[in-house]
Every structure is written in structure tokens, then in C-alpha cells.
């Protein structure tokens, strides 16, 4: 190959590579623009959205209570964040994480307005974390309420008998094997568990009453574990307004004393799509690149869980 041919080939290959990089940059810009519109902002006055989606206490695929509290605290200290919209789509879950989120919302209300936007489902623990908000929005068909506590017990003793498996329990402490799946519940078990259930139920009722500005006795009338539509929940005083996420954002913006179009803080992700990810995908294979280039979804005991509605 002579010198002239080498120059031509170099120019062609170099130009092609630059064109390819330019194409990747255009694709990246389009994809980034599709996810972040003009209303998104990371500085100045803005509304921050905090998502609570999935079973509360499921740190892999649901609502990680510690992560939600940490994010709420971060926004509490950010002077630019004037209000919080908590987007709830949850059947409920574990008690303690629900109470953690509830208490954090109560604390930060002294500094920031908090508005809840209910999605398809905000029941039991999902309602628990919603109750202290300044205002609650739900769609007419949202399923919410389910104010109650549930213990679940499975007895597999019969199954062990079929399999000719014997189980022996050695314990210190009268109640140590309460709710053991290897024996039926006794009267002592039922009394103990019912006492715990009643205690947590009273805490739930009081939390709703305090958050909604109601009396405990009034909440007790509707706190039967029943599930209500958003429309019915509004009639009962469990929801303030019927509307979606954009309505909640607008309300939060106004409650915070802001005017004009709301400016929204982008919801944080564990990993963002980047130009490096796109290039890696191009060079390492489309399937691998697409997988690595997309943002990842963050990943028994007593339950505040809506019956037959868990994911």
C-alpha cells in the first residue's frame, strides 16, 4: 500500500469514527432530553418528588424505609427545595419502616410543605406514611385505607406428618415459639399475639388521627381494615383532593408560596444513563450495553398490609 492510499484510508477511517462518535452523542442527547424536560431543575426554588413504590420494608424491590428517610432529610436541608411530593404506590408492609417515614414527614413539616400523591394503591402501611402530609391527592379509583394490622400464621404440622418428618422444639421462655409453623396456635399464643396486634392497631389509629386532624374515636369508625376508593376516602376525610401527580406538584408549589410553573427536582436514581454506558454498549454488544446503560431500580413479623393486594 503506497503512502497516498494510506492517507486516504486514514482519513476515511478517522472521519467514520468521528461520525460514529457524533451519532452516539446525538442519541445520548435525545435520550437524556426525553427524560429531563424543561420543567426539571436541580437549583433554585423547586419541588422534590420522593417515590415510595412497592412493599414497605422490601429493601431490594420495594420501599427501603431508611433510604426514603435519608432522601427526605437531604431535601429538608436543601433550601432550594420548597416542598416535597411523596408519590405512594404501595400495599403497605412492615410496621417499623412505615413509622420511620411517618415520623420523618412529621418533623420536616415544620420547614417544608409535604403533599402526597397516591397512585394505584396506597393502602395500610401505604396510608400510614401518607397520613401526616399537609395534603393528600388520590385518583377516584385509587385503592387506599385498609387501616389495620395483620399477623399471618401457617401450620405445616400435617404436611410434616405426611412426609414422616418429626419436629422437636427446645425452648427457654414461655412464648419463645409463639407463631411456630410446626404446631397449632394455643389459647396463650392467641392472647399474646392479639395483645400485640391491638397495641400496634391503636398506634396506627392514633397516627392517622394525628395526621388528619381527627379524633381517635372517629378514625376507629372507619379503621376496620376496609379498603376504600379514592372517591370514598375523600368523603370520609382520608383524602383531601381527587387528582394525579401533576395536581399534587402544582398544589405543593402553591402551598410553598411559589408562583408560575412548578420547577421539579429530578427523582434520584441509583445509576444514570451516561455517554460512557452508550459507548460501552456499542463496543461490547447491544444487549449488554442496553442492560448496563439503563438505570437500575433500587433495590414476617407484624404487617400493615392490604389483604390480597400485595405485589
C-alpha positions in Angstrom: 0.0 0.0 0.0 1.5 3.3 -1.1 1.7 6.5 1.0 -1.3 8.2 -0.8 -3.6 5.2 -0.3 -2.6 5.1 3.4 -3.5 8.8 3.8 -6.9 8.3 2.1 -7.6 5.2 4.2 -6.7 7.1 7.4 -8.9 10.0 6.5 -11.8 7.7 5.7 -11.5 5.6 8.9 -10.9 8.7 11.1 -13.9 10.5 9.6 -16.0 7.4 10.0 -15.0 7.1 13.7 -15.7 10.8 14.3 -19.1 10.5 12.6 -19.9 7.4 14.8 -19.0 9.4 18.0 -21.2 12.2 16.8 -24.0 9.8 16.2 -23.6 8.4 19.8 -23.6 11.9 21.2 -26.8 12.8 19.3 -28.5 9.6 20.6 -27.4 10.3 24.1 -28.7 13.9 23.9 -32.1 12.8 22.6 -32.4 10.1 25.3 -31.4 12.5 28.1 -33.7 15.2 26.8 -36.6 12.7 26.7 -36.1 12.0 30.4 -35.5 15.6 31.6 -37.8 18.2 30.2 -37.6 22.0 30.7 -39.5 21.8 33.9 -36.8 19.8 35.6 -34.3 21.7 37.8 -31.6 21.0 40.3 -31.0 24.5 41.5 -33.3 27.3 42.7 -36.8 27.0 44.0 -38.2 23.6 43.2 -40.5 20.7 44.3 -38.8 17.4 45.0 -40.5 14.1 44.4 -39.9 11.1 46.6 -41.1 7.8 45.5 -42.5 5.1 47.8 -43.4 2.2 45.4 -43.8 -1.4 46.4 -43.9 -3.3 49.7 -42.6 -1.2 52.6 -39.6 -2.9 54.1 -38.6 -4.7 51.0 -35.1 -3.1 50.5 -34.5 -4.9 47.2 -37.6 -4.4 45.1 -39.9 -2.2 47.3 -39.7 0.7 49.7 -36.5 0.9 51.7 -37.6 2.9 54.7 -34.1 4.0 55.6 -33.4 5.2 52.0 -36.7 7.2 51.9 -35.9 8.8 55.3 -32.4 9.7 54.2 -33.7 11.3 51.0 -36.3 13.3 52.9 -33.6 14.6 55.3 -31.5 15.6 52.4 -34.3 17.7 50.9 -35.2 19.1 54.3 -31.7 20.7 54.5 -31.8 21.9 50.9 -33.0 25.5 50.9 -33.9 25.3 47.2 -36.4 22.5 47.8 -39.5 24.4 48.9 -41.9 21.4 49.1 -42.0 17.6 48.8 -44.3 15.4 46.9 -44.4 11.9 48.2 -45.6 9.6 45.4 -47.1 6.5 47.1 -48.0 3.3 45.3 -47.8 0.6 48.0 -49.9 -2.1 49.6 -48.1 -1.5 52.9 -45.6 -3.7 54.6 -43.5 -3.7 57.8 -44.5 -1.6 60.8 -41.2 0.0 61.8 -40.2 1.3 58.4 -43.7 2.8 58.0 -43.4 4.5 61.3 -39.9 5.8 60.4 -41.2 7.5 57.3 -44.2 8.8 59.1 -42.1 10.4 61.9 -39.7 12.0 59.4 -42.6 13.6 57.5 -44.0 15.0 60.8 -40.6 16.5 61.6 -39.9 18.1 58.3 -43.4 19.7 58.0 -42.1 22.5 60.3 -39.8 23.6 57.4 -41.3 22.2 54.2 -44.8 21.5 52.8 -45.4 17.8 52.1 -48.1 16.7 49.6 -48.9 13.0 48.9 -49.9 11.8 45.5 -51.4 8.3 45.7 -51.0 6.0 42.7 -53.0 2.9 42.0 -52.6 1.6 45.6 -51.8 3.4 48.9 -53.3 1.0 51.5 -52.4 0.0 55.1 -48.7 1.0 55.6 -49.0 3.0 52.3 -51.7 5.1 54.0 -49.8 5.2 57.3 -46.9 7.1 55.6 -49.4 9.3 53.8 -51.4 10.4 56.8 -49.1 13.2 58.2 -48.9 15.1 54.8 -50.3 18.7 54.5 -52.5 17.5 51.7 -53.3 14.1 50.1 -54.3 13.6 46.5 -55.8 10.4 45.1 -57.5 9.4 41.9 -61.1 8.4 42.2 -60.1 4.8 41.5 -57.1 4.7 43.8 -57.4 1.9 46.5 -56.5 3.2 49.9 -57.4 2.9 53.6 -57.1 -0.7 54.9 -56.3 0.7 58.4 -55.4 -2.3 60.4 -52.8 -4.8 61.5 -52.4 -8.4 60.4 -50.4 -11.4 61.8 -50.1 -14.4 59.5 -49.5 -17.9 60.8 -49.0 -21.1 58.8 -49.3 -24.5 60.4 -47.4 -27.2 58.4 -47.6 -29.9 61.1 -49.9 -32.0 58.9 -47.6 -31.7 55.9 -44.6 -32.9 58.1 -46.7 -35.9 59.1 -47.3 -36.9 55.5 -43.6 -36.6 54.9 -42.8 -38.6 58.0 -40.8 -35.8 59.5 -40.8 -35.2 63.2 -40.0 -31.8 64.8 -38.7 -31.2 68.3 -38.6 -27.8 69.9 -36.4 -27.0 73.0 -37.0 -23.5 74.4 -36.4 -21.2 77.3 -39.2 -18.8 77.8 -42.9 -19.4 77.7 -43.6 -17.5 74.5 -40.4 -18.3 72.6 -42.1 -20.5 69.9 -45.2 -18.3 69.5 -46.3 -18.5 65.9 -44.2 -21.6 65.3 -45.4 -23.2 62.0 -44.9 -26.6 63.5 -47.9 -26.6 65.8 -51.3 -25.0 66.0 -51.9 -21.8 68.0 -52.8 -22.3 71.6 -55.0 -20.0 73.7 -51.9 -18.4 75.3 -50.5 -17.7 71.8 -53.7 -16.1 70.6 -53.9 -13.9 73.7 -50.3 -12.8 73.3 -50.5 -12.1 69.6 -53.9 -10.4 69.9 -52.4 -8.1 72.6 -49.5 -7.1 70.3 -51.9 -6.6 67.4 -54.3 -4.4 69.4 -51.3 -2.3 70.6 -50.0 -1.6 67.1 -53.5 -1.1 65.8 -54.0 1.6 68.4 -50.8 3.3 67.3 -51.9 3.2 63.7 -55.3 4.7 64.6 -53.7 7.5 66.6 -51.2 8.2 63.9 -54.0 8.6 61.3 -56.0 10.8 63.7 -53.0 13.0 64.5 -52.0 13.3 60.8 -55.5 14.0 59.6 -56.6 16.3 62.5 -59.3 13.8 63.6 -60.3 12.2 66.9 -59.2 8.6 67.6 -62.8 7.6 68.0 -63.8 9.0 64.6 -60.9 7.1 62.9 -61.9 3.9 64.7 -65.3 4.1 62.9 -63.6 3.7 59.5 -60.5 1.8 60.6 -61.8 -1.7 60.1 -59.2 -2.9 57.7 -61.6 -1.9 54.8 -60.3 -0.7 51.5 -61.8 2.4 50.1 -61.7 4.0 46.6 -60.1 7.4 46.4 -63.6 8.9 45.9 -64.9 7.3 49.0 -61.8 8.1 51.0 -62.3 11.8 50.2 -65.9 11.6 51.5 -64.5 10.0 54.8 -61.8 12.6 55.2 -58.9 10.3 54.5 -58.1 12.2 51.3 -58.2 15.9 50.6 -58.4 16.2 46.8 -59.0 14.0 43.7 -56.2 14.3 41.2 -52.9 12.9 39.9 -49.3 13.6 40.3 -49.2 16.9 38.4 -52.1 18.2 40.5 -50.1 17.3 43.6 -47.0 19.1 42.3 -49.0 22.2 41.5 -50.6 22.2 45.0 -47.2 21.7 46.7 -45.7 24.6 44.6 -48.6 26.9 45.6 -48.5 25.8 49.3 -44.9 26.7 49.4 -45.7 30.2 48.3 -44.3 29.9 44.8 -45.8 31.3 41.6 -45.7 30.4 38.0 -45.0 27.0 36.6 -43.6 24.5 39.1 -40.0 23.5 38.8 -39.3 19.9 39.8 -36.2 18.2 41.1 -35.5 15.1 39.1 -36.1 11.9 41.0 -32.8 10.3 42.0 -31.7 7.0 40.5 -29.2 4.6 41.7 -27.4 4.8 38.4 -27.9 7.2 35.5 -27.7 6.6 31.8 -24.4 8.1 30.6 -22.5 8.6 27.4 -19.9 6.1 28.6 -22.6 3.5 29.0 -23.8 4.1 25.5 -20.3 3.7 24.1 -19.7 0.6 26.1 -22.9 -0.8 24.6 -21.8 0.0 21.1 -18.4 -1.7 21.6 -19.4 -4.6 23.9 -22.7 -5.6 22.3 -26.2 -4.2 22.1 -27.7 -6.5 24.6 -25.1 -5.9 27.3 -24.9 -2.2 26.6 -28.6 -1.7 26.9 -28.7 -3.6 30.2 -25.9 -1.7 31.7 -26.9 1.7 30.2 -30.3 1.8 31.9 -30.9 3.0 35.4 -31.4 0.2 37.9 -34.4 0.1 40.3 -33.2 0.4 43.8 -33.3 -2.4 45.3 -42.8 -11.8 58.7 -43.3 -10.0 61.5 -46.2 -7.7 62.1 -47.5 -6.3 58.8 -49.5 -3.2 57.8 -50.5 -4.9 54.6 -53.7 -4.7 52.5 -55.2 -8.2 52.2 -54.9 -9.8 48.8 -53.4 -6.7 47.3 -49.7 -7.2 47.9 -47.4 -7.3 44.8 
